């Protein structure tokens, strides 16, 4: 049942062969680097640039680098983009943005999508970025409070709730949800995940504490594993919330966050920033943009499998309910 009217990240690109991107570029065309974006994200931005008149191999060239799931390669790949004299580096998430910033403090960096760019220290003023970073950001620090509220309304009174957080990039969300737990009087159990670890032990740890639900904090790594995380949550009998609608489609219980169809959140919007920079605009002249719409989706089929009754008030408030 739909009442109004999403998916994300990290993926893989060692350096996808340029042969896959039409003809070879000449030395005079500007090069745009992509650092650790999923293939779908690169394609969205390239399509946006094509609509703005850019043709690969003629008036633009693409340098695509991917970590293939190995975050420790980010610095090496960022430095490689700098050696290739790219005019702009496009990133996604705090990990790749940090690597790009460490590699160069002069090459403009366009963030195709990131949580809390200000809280993570990349931008001090959204309206006039003072460093070499601009792009799109969304407020997961605030959203994490909403995710916790949704689970509190859904689960029995006093139920323990766990939160899964990516230790490489969700510190602001963690601080916010800890504050919210104290305010809402929720018994919150922290489960820390690091890049070298598997996901199954994290969900087992949450289940072993007696938690009935889990808030999965925003992370590029988590977004790339939506289907897996939704399945693990259900398998461990945990009601789970996450940012993206695709999580609910994959079997997660609740999602609340921006829609990819919102122009202010679409990765394709990053093409606007790249175009402006290639035409001579300064980073400070390109304000960081934030999403304007937020979407609440609920999976009633998953609720029934977990033995949970979703309050009618939440069902009415939802933008989408999957039966």
C-alpha positions, 0 to 999 in steps of 0.5 A: 500500500503506497501513500506518497512516494531509495538505496546507497553505497560503497561498492567496488572500483580498483580502477575500472578499465577506461575501455569501459567508458567509450574512447580514450581521452586526449591529454587536454580534457579535464579529468574527473576522479571517482573515489569508492563510489558504487558503479550505480553511483558513478553511472548516475553522475556520468549520466548527469554530466552527459545531460550537461553536454559532457562526452567521455573522451571528447571534453571530459575523462573519467578516472574511477577508483574502487576499494573492492571492499578494502577500505585500507586502500582509500589513501593509496587510490586517492593519491593515485587520482592526484597523480593523474591530475584530476580536476575534481574528485567525487567521493561518497561517505566520510571514509573516501572524503577523508582520504581525498582531503588528505591527498590534496587540500587544493583539488575540489572535492564533491561529496555525492552523499554523506551524513553530517558533513559539518559534524564530521569536520569536512564543512564548517558553513554549509552556505559557504564552504571554506575548504575544498569540499562541497556537495550533498549531506544529510542529517543522520545525527538527527535521524538516529533519534527518529529511528530510536523513537520509531522502535520505542513506539513499536516494541513493548514498553521497556524493551532493550534496543541495540544499535549497530554502528560503524566505528569508521564513520558514525561517531556523531550519530552515536553521540546523538542516539546515546543522548536520545536514549537517555531522554527517552529512557531507553535501555540502549546496548552498543554494538561496534562494527569494524571493517575487518569484522563479519556482520553475523557476530554483531547481530548475535551479540545484540540478540544475546543481550535480550535486545528486541530491536536494533537501530542500524546507524547510517554508513556507506558500508552498511548501505552496500549490505542492505539485503544482508543486514535486513536478513540478519536482523530477521534471523536474529528476531530483531526489529530493525530500522535504517535510513533507506527505503530499500532496507524495508524492501529487502525485509527490514522492518522500518526505514526513515530517511531521504528519498533518492528521488529528491533532487537534493539527495540524488547522486546525479545532483553531484554532476551540477557541482562538477560542472560548475567547478570545471567552468571555474566556480570556487568551492565557496560559491557552491553551498552544501545541499541537504535533502528536503523530503523524508520517507517513512516505510514499514514492512508489515510482513516482517512485523508479523514474522517477528510477532510485532504489532505496528501501532495504527498511528505509525501505519497512518503516518507512514508514507508506504506500508508493505503488506 
